[in-house]
Amino acid sequence: MQKRCHCGDIMKMKLRTVIYSGKVEIDNVPIYSCPTCSRSEVFPEVKPDLTGLIAQLGAKPDKQTFLFNECNEWADLLLEAKAEKQQTDQDAVERLIEQRVNKLLDLYLLAQSLNDEAWITDINKRLEQISRRPLFT
């Protein structure tokens, strides 16, 4: 996945580590990076969850490491696409999205049948994350 940078070059998507407060490593964050001007930008669809995680950590967090893909569906999908060497194939990413939505809906039905409100809430959150979809051109 890619987008045009302000300098005119193409920014490519990479899964990178974000360091917060010099102590917290947040791995597998989708970031656009420009090879020409070195500009970096967080993938807009994950930004609310990244800022929410940082807010939870507070101003003086303990030293720790997080795998962002464990709390964000977009990061998890992009990590899966990268593992399958499909990160640049928009159609393959769309297929992964469709498969993930179907899986989450199946899990939602199971959680509903078990009356597991915490699980239902978690699945709703994940479906909401994945519904923040970029417009592919």
N, C-alpha and C positions, 0 to 999 in steps of 0.2 A: 504494500500500500504506500502511496506517495502523494505529495501535494507540492504546489509551487511555492517557493520561498519568496520573500520580499526582494531578494537580490536577483531573482529571475531563474535561479537553478532549481533543480528538483530535490525536494527533501524526501528522504526515504525513512520508512518506519523501522525502528529497532527496539528491541526489548532491552532496557538499560536499568542500571541501579541508580536510584535517587538517594542521596544522603541528606538526612534532615538533622539539623542542629549538631552536625559533626559526630553524632553518636548512633543514629538509626539508619540502617541500610534497608531500603525498600527495593527488592529485586523484581525484575520482570515487569517494569513499568513501560508501556508503549510510548515511545518518544519519536517525534519527527526530528531528523537531524540533516542539516545542510552541509555538504562537503566543501562548498566554496567559502561561505562566510562563518561557518561553525555555529550558526544559530540553532538552538534546540527548542522544541515546543512539545508540551505534553499533548497526547492524543485527546482531542476535546471530549470524546465520549467517556473517558475515564477520569477526567479532571475533578468532577464533583466527589467521586469516591476517594481519590488521592488526597484532596484537601480535607475531606472528612476524617480520614485516617490520621493525617497530620494534626488536625485539631484535637482528636482523642488523645494523642501522645502528650499534648501540653507543651509548655515553654521549656521545661527542663526534663526531657525524657531520659530513661536509663538506656544504656547501650543494649541494642537488640537488632535483630534482623527479621524482616517480614518478606513473605512471598506474596506479592501483590495479586498474582493470579489465583491465590486461594480465596480472595475476597472480592474479585471483580471478574465477571463473566467475559468481558472484552479481552482482558489481559490473558485469561485462560484460553480463549479461542485463538488468539494470535500466537500464543505459545504452542498450541496444538498444531496450528497451520505451519509454524516454523519447523516443528519437529517432523512434519510430513513434507517439508520442502515446498510448501504451497503459499508462502507468505506474499508472493507477488501476483498470484493468480486470483483475480477477483471472483471468478465463478466458483473456484474451490472454497474460498472463504465464505461465499454465500451458501454453499452446500453445508459447510460446517455450522453456520448460523442456523440454518433450517433444522439440521439434525439436533443441535443443542436445544432449540426451542421445543421440538417434539419430545426430547428426553425430559426437559423440565416440566412440560405439561403432563407427561405420564407420571412423573414423581409427584406433581401437584395432586393428581387424582388419588394416588396412593396415600399421600399425607392427609387428604380430606377424608378418605375412608377410615383412617386411623384417628381422626379428630385431633391431629397433632398440630396445634396452633403455632408453635414455635417453628416447626418445619414449613408450614404453609407460609408464614411470614418471610422466612428465608428464601423460599422459592419465588415468592412475589417480588422480593428485592432483586433477585437474579434476573427474573424476566424483565423487570423495569430497567436494569442495567443494559441488557442486551437490546432493548427496544430503542436505546439511544443510538440510532443508526446513522452512519455517514451517508451522504449522497454520492454514489459512485458515478463518475462521468467517463 
